[in-house]
Amino acid sequence: MKFKPSVILFVAMLTWCNVAFSQKVTNSKNQKVNSKSFFKYSSPQWRKDNYIVNRDSAFANPYFAVQKLQGGNRRFVEGRSIYPRQDAALIKKLAEGQSPFAVIVGCSDSRVSAEILFDQGFGDLFVTRTAGQVMTDASYGTIEYADLILKTKLILVLGHTNCGAVKAAVEHPDNLPGHISPLIASIKHAADTAKAQPGNVLDNAIRLNVINQVKELRNLDPVLKKNYEEGKILIIGAVYDLQTGKVSYLPETLKNLPASKYGQKNITGS
């Protein structure tokens, strides 16, 4: 059956009108959602209740970045995650570039996902993960890239409770296959030191491993050591509790920090 040109034109116009109307409705809905989100994020009480720290502030100041991570983890522990920066428009925009406000040096353990436990979104965290946070040249280069190119000012070494790699170093099993043996050997110093301390050997070894890795990065020439000692970046350590979901910052890594131009007041919720 052949249709007259006028009929074909009418059908085409009707289809275009339907598409245009649907797009208008969708845009209208998106505008309402965006307006609602803007109102929520700009509400002083909501910001206070959810421990909000502006992302720009966190990127510009490593101490504010710590506060942003703390606020996100607090929401996560309380079961009130807001899942920020995960919309399609933001993902598309990030294709143009990134500016993460923190580097997370973490463990490959599947239970320790930094974006989830800190309640952050796309483009927020620059993460490198290996078993037991053990670092190699590839890890060093990754972290230096974040410092030099991305201008990220906070580096957080994040261990976790019941870490299998640290446990292996404590127990020191023989004849480990492949490249697992040298990996475990990197944690051996922390494990041996922990055995001479009072308390739980594994817990102590996990903390000492993080502390040692923080020192390792602070003394890493030629990039990180210089920038850390000049107060341009902050390198600290913490341990994530698998049972509670809480991240605890290690006091040993927060003492005697170099002089810095960055303010340290608490801006959470402001």
Backbone hydrogen bonds, N-H to C=O, Kabsch-Sander energy under -0.5 kcal/mol:
donor,donor_aa,acceptor,acceptor_aa,energy
7,V,4,K,-0.6
8,I,4,K,-2.1
9,L,5,P,-2.5
10,F,6,S,-2.0
11,V,7,V,-2.5
12,A,8,I,-2.3
13,M,9,L,-2.4
14,L,10,F,-2.4
15,T,11,V,-2.4
16,W,12,A,-2.4
17,C,13,M,-2.3
18,N,14,L,-2.0
19,V,15,T,-2.3
20,A,16,W,-2.7
21,F,17,C,-2.6
22,S,18,N,-2.5
23,Q,19,V,-2.6
24,K,20,A,-2.2
25,V,21,F,-2.4
26,T,22,S,-2.6
27,N,23,Q,-2.9
28,S,24,K,-2.4
29,K,25,V,-2.4
30,N,26,T,-2.7
31,Q,27,N,-2.5
32,K,28,S,-1.9
33,V,29,K,-2.5
34,N,30,N,-3.1
35,S,31,Q,-2.5
36,K,32,K,-2.4
37,S,33,V,-2.8
38,F,34,N,-2.7
39,F,35,S,-2.4
40,K,36,K,-2.3
41,Y,37,S,-2.9
42,S,38,F,-1.7
43,S,39,F,-0.6
43,S,40,K,-1.1
47,R,43,S,-2.6
48,K,44,P,-2.1
49,D,45,Q,-2.7
50,N,46,W,-1.6
51,Y,48,K,-1.1
52,I,47,R,-2.4
58,A,54,N,-2.0
59,F,55,R,-2.3
60,A,56,D,-1.8
61,N,57,S,-1.7
65,A,61,N,-1.8
66,V,62,P,-1.8
67,Q,63,Y,-1.5
68,K,64,F,-2.1
69,L,65,A,-2.2
70,Q,66,V,-2.6
71,G,67,Q,-2.5
72,G,68,K,-2.2
73,N,69,L,-2.5
74,R,70,Q,-2.1
75,R,71,G,-2.0
76,F,72,G,-2.1
77,V,73,N,-2.7
78,E,74,R,-2.0
79,G,76,F,-1.2
80,R,75,R,-3.2
91,I,87,D,-2.1
92,K,88,A,-2.2
93,K,89,A,-2.0
94,L,90,L,-2.4
95,A,91,I,-0.6
95,A,92,K,-0.9
96,E,93,K,-1.8
97,G,94,L,-1.2
101,F,124,D,-1.6
102,A,124,D,-1.1
103,V,154,L,-3.0
104,I,102,A,-0.5
104,I,126,F,-2.2
105,V,103,V,-0.6
105,V,156,L,-2.9
106,G,104,I,-0.9
106,G,128,T,-2.3
107,C,158,L,-0.6
108,S,130,T,-0.6
112,V,109,D,-2.0
114,A,112,V,-0.8
116,I,113,S,-0.6
117,L,113,S,-2.5
118,F,114,A,-1.9
119,D,116,I,-1.1
120,Q,115,E,-2.6
122,F,85,R,-2.2
124,D,121,G,-1.5
125,L,121,G,-0.6
126,F,102,A,-2.7
127,V,125,L,-0.7
128,T,104,I,-2.5
130,T,106,G,-1.8
133,Q,130,T,-2.2
134,V,131,A,-1.5
140,Y,136,T,-2.6
141,G,137,D,-2.7
142,T,138,A,-1.9
143,I,139,S,-2.4
144,E,140,Y,-2.7
145,Y,141,G,-2.2
146,A,142,T,-1.6
147,D,143,I,-1.9
148,L,144,E,-3.2
149,I,145,Y,-2.3
150,L,145,Y,-1.6
152,T,146,A,-2.5
155,I,234,L,-3.0
156,L,103,V,-3.2
157,V,155,I,-0.5
157,V,236,I,-2.6
158,L,105,V,-2.7
158,L,156,L,-0.6
159,G,157,V,-0.6
159,G,238,A,-2.6
161,T,240,Y,-2.4
163,C,160,H,-0.7
167,K,163,C,-2.3
168,A,164,G,-2.1
169,A,165,A,-1.6
170,V,166,V,-2.1
171,E,167,K,-2.5
172,H,168,A,-2.5
180,I,177,P,-1.8
183,L,179,H,-1.2
184,I,180,I,-2.5
185,A,181,S,-2.1
186,S,182,P,-1.0
186,S,183,L,-0.7
187,I,184,I,-1.5
188,K,184,I,-0.6
188,K,185,A,-0.7
191,A,187,I,-1.9
192,D,188,K,-2.8
193,T,189,H,-2.2
194,A,190,A,-2.1
195,K,191,A,-1.3
196,A,192,D,-0.6
196,A,193,T,-1.1
197,Q,194,A,-1.5
204,N,200,N,-2.4
205,A,201,V,-2.5
206,I,202,L,-2.4
207,R,203,D,-2.0
208,L,204,N,-2.8
209,N,205,A,-2.4
210,V,206,I,-1.7
211,I,207,R,-2.5
212,N,208,L,-2.8
213,Q,209,N,-1.9
214,V,210,V,-2.3
215,K,211,I,-2.2
216,E,212,N,-2.2
217,L,213,Q,-1.9
218,R,214,V,-2.3
219,N,215,K,-1.4
220,L,217,L,-1.4
221,D,219,N,-0.9
225,K,220,L,-2.4
227,N,223,V,-2.1
228,Y,224,L,-2.8
229,E,225,K,-2.6
230,E,226,K,-1.6
231,G,228,Y,-1.8
232,K,227,N,-2.5
233,I,227,N,-1.1
234,L,153,K,-2.9
236,I,155,I,-2.2
236,I,234,L,-0.5
238,A,157,V,-2.4
239,V,248,S,-2.5
240,Y,159,G,-2.5
241,D,246,K,-2.7
242,L,240,Y,-0.7
245,G,241,D,-2.6
248,S,239,V,-2.7
248,S,246,K,-0.6
249,Y,247,V,-0.5
250,L,237,G,-2.3
253,T,250,L,-1.8
254,L,251,P,-1.7
255,K,251,P,-0.6
267,I,265,K,-0.7
269,G,52,I,-3.4
270,S,267,I,-2.2
